[in-house]
């Protein structure tokens, strides 16, 4: 289900968060669907349980998932995939860095917009 890019500069817990949100947006996960426990997810990804726990805590804070004692962890019924200002600023900085690289390599503003649109539509 979740694919981790161990070479990415993006922290693993953020990759987990991003992918779970993406599955929700695409409708592959919906309210009430169970997701693996912290231990099972960590084992399947080959990461420490604390990494998965950090991702799950953030997803709970964002009201994307909910943990029900003695039952498990589930996609929230009232899913909220919005982001806060801090997260938006981190994304803005990453995009700025990538766009700067594209500009340095001769890409026009139109090329960058078309690339962003292509990526957006492929999700």
N, C-alpha and C positions, 0 to 999 in steps of 0.2 A: 504494500500500500504506500508507505512513505519511502522515498528514495533520498538518501543523504549523499551530498557531494562533499567528501572529506577534504578536497583540495580547495573548496570555496573559502573566501575570506569571511563569508557570512557565518556567524556562530550556528552550531548544530541546533540549539534550542530554537533559534529564529527560523531555521529551515523547517522544523517540525510545525511550528505555529503557522507559517506561511502555507504549507501544504495542506494542513487540516482545514484552514480557512478556504483554500482553493477548492477542496472537495465539497465544502458546504456551498460555496458560490455556484459550482457546477451542478449541484444537486445530487452528487454522488454520496453525500452524507446529509441526512436531514434530522430534524428534531426527534429525539428519542432513540436514535441509533447508538448502539454501544460502540465504544472504542476500547482498544486493549488497555489493560492495567499498566501502570508505570513500569512495573517489573517486566511484563511481557513485551511491551513496546521497546524497552531498553535492550532486552535480550535479542529481539528480532533485528534491531538496528545496529547492535554491537557497540552501544554507548553505555555510559554509566546511568543508573537510575536517577541520579540527581539532575542530569541534563534533561531527561524526559520530565521529571517533576517540575523543573523550572518552566518548561514549555507549557505544561498542563496548568500550572499556577497562573501563568499569564493568560492563557485561554479562558480560565475560570474568571479571572479579573475582568476580562473583556466580555464575559457572559456568552462565550461561544460554546463552552462545555459546562457540565455540572457533574459533581460527584455525589452519589447517593450512598451513604454509609451502608455497608453490607450488601450492596447491590452492584456497584461499579461506577464507571464513568461513561457519560452519555453526551451526545450533542444536545445542547439546550433546546427546549421547545420554542422559546422566543429568542431566536438567534440574532446576535448583534455583531456584525463583522466590520463595524466602523473602527476608526483608529483615532488615537489622541494626537494632540499637537506634537508631542515629543517624537512619536513614531513617524508622523508626517515629515518632521524636520530631518530625521535620519534618512528617510527615503529621498527627500529633496537633495541632501548632501551626496548620497550615492549616485543619484541621477546626474547631478552636476558634474561629478567626477567622470562618469562615463561619457556624458555629452562633450565635455572638454576633450577627452581622448578622441572622440569621433571628429570633432572640429579640427583638432591637430592633424588628423589624417585626411583632411580635405572634404569631409562630408558637409553638405549644405544644411541649412535649417530645414529645408523641405525634405531632404534625405532622412534626417533625424526624425521628423514628424511621421514620415511614411514608415520608418522602421518601428517606431513606437506603436503606430496603428496596426501594423502587421502582427506584432507581438501580442498586443491587446486582443485582437480578433482571434488569435490562435489559442487563447486560453478558454 
